[in-house]
Amino acid sequence: MNNIWKLLLVVIVVIFLVMVLASSNGYYEYELNKQSNLTEEAIKQFEQDIKDGKEIDVEDYLVKENKDYSNSFSKTGIKISNKISDIFKKTFKFMFDALGGFLDE
C-alpha cells in the first residue's frame, strides 16, 4: 500500500513538471511568432512604399495570427498544475520556516 502512494506521488510530480515546463517555455507562442511572414499583398505594399519614398516600418507588413490552442484538457491540466505548485510552495515554506526556527534556537 505504501508503494502505491509513492508511485502516485511520483506520477503526479512528473505530470506537474511536464505541464509547468510546457507552459513556461511558451512553445506554442514561439511557433506562432515564427510563422509571421510577409504575405503577397504586404510585399506589394512594401515595394510600393519604397518606390514612393515612404518611411518603412516592418511591423506594418507583418501578419500576426494569434490562435488559441487551449482546450478543456489543457486548461484543467494548468489548473491542476497551479494547485500542485501552490501546495509545494506552502510545504517548502513551512519546512524552511520550521528549519529556520530550529536554527534560531
C-alpha positions as CSV (number, residue, x, y, z in Angstrom):
1,M,0.0,0.0,0.0
2,N,2.9,2.4,0.8
3,N,4.4,1.7,-2.6
4,I,1.2,2.7,-4.3
5,W,1.3,6.1,-2.6
6,K,4.9,6.6,-3.6
7,L,4.2,5.7,-7.2
8,L,1.2,8.0,-7.3
9,L,3.2,10.9,-5.9
10,V,6.0,10.4,-8.4
11,V,3.4,10.3,-11.3
12,I,1.8,13.5,-10.0
13,V,5.1,15.3,-9.7
14,V,6.2,14.2,-13.2
15,I,2.9,15.4,-14.7
16,F,3.3,18.6,-12.8
17,L,6.8,19.2,-14.1
18,V,5.8,18.5,-17.7
19,M,2.9,20.9,-17.6
20,V,4.9,23.6,-16.0
21,L,7.8,23.3,-18.5
22,A,5.4,23.3,-21.5
23,S,3.6,26.3,-20.1
24,S,6.6,28.3,-19.1
25,N,8.6,27.7,-22.2
26,G,5.9,29.3,-24.4
27,Y,6.3,26.6,-27.1
28,Y,3.1,27.5,-28.9
29,E,3.7,31.2,-28.8
30,Y,7.2,30.7,-30.3
31,E,5.8,28.6,-33.1
32,L,3.1,31.2,-33.9
33,N,5.7,34.0,-34.0
34,K,7.9,32.0,-36.2
35,Q,5.1,31.9,-38.8
36,S,4.7,35.6,-39.0
37,N,5.6,36.1,-42.7
38,L,5.1,38.7,-45.3
39,T,2.1,38.0,-47.5
40,E,2.0,38.7,-51.2
41,E,-0.1,41.8,-50.5
42,A,2.3,43.1,-47.9
43,I,5.2,42.5,-50.2
44,K,3.5,44.6,-53.0
45,Q,2.6,47.3,-50.4
46,F,6.2,47.3,-49.2
47,E,7.6,47.6,-52.7
48,Q,5.2,50.4,-53.5
49,D,6.1,52.3,-50.3
50,I,9.8,52.1,-51.2
51,K,9.1,53.5,-54.7
52,D,7.0,56.3,-53.1
53,G,9.8,57.0,-50.6
54,K,7.7,56.5,-47.5
55,E,9.1,55.7,-44.1
56,I,9.3,51.9,-43.7
57,D,8.3,50.1,-40.6
58,V,8.5,46.3,-40.6
59,E,5.5,46.0,-38.2
60,D,3.3,47.5,-40.9
61,Y,3.8,44.5,-43.2
62,L,3.8,41.5,-40.8
63,V,0.8,39.3,-40.5
64,K,0.2,38.2,-36.9
65,E,-2.1,35.4,-36.2
66,N,-2.7,34.6,-32.5
67,K,-4.5,31.3,-32.3
68,D,-5.7,29.9,-29.0
69,Y,-4.9,26.2,-29.0
70,S,-6.1,25.6,-25.4
71,N,-8.9,23.2,-24.7
72,S,-10.7,21.9,-21.7
73,F,-7.9,19.3,-21.1
74,S,-5.1,21.7,-21.2
75,K,-7.0,24.3,-19.0
76,T,-7.7,21.5,-16.5
77,G,-4.1,20.5,-16.6
78,I,-2.9,24.0,-16.0
79,K,-5.3,24.4,-13.1
80,I,-4.1,21.1,-11.5
81,S,-0.5,22.2,-12.1
82,N,-1.1,25.5,-10.4
83,K,-2.8,23.8,-7.4
84,I,0.1,21.4,-7.0
85,S,2.6,24.3,-7.3
86,D,0.7,26.2,-4.5
87,I,0.9,23.0,-2.3
88,F,4.6,22.6,-3.0
89,K,5.2,26.3,-2.2
90,K,3.3,26.1,1.1
91,T,5.0,22.9,2.0
92,F,8.5,24.2,1.4
93,K,7.8,27.4,3.1
94,F,6.5,25.5,6.2
95,M,9.6,23.2,6.1
96,F,12.1,26.1,5.8
97,D,10.3,28.2,8.4
98,A,10.5,25.2,10.8
99,L,14.1,24.6,9.9
100,G,14.8,28.3,10.5
101,G,13.1,28.1,13.9
102,F,15.4,25.2,14.9
103,L,18.5,27.1,13.8
104,D,17.5,30.2,15.7
105,E,17.2,28.3,19.0
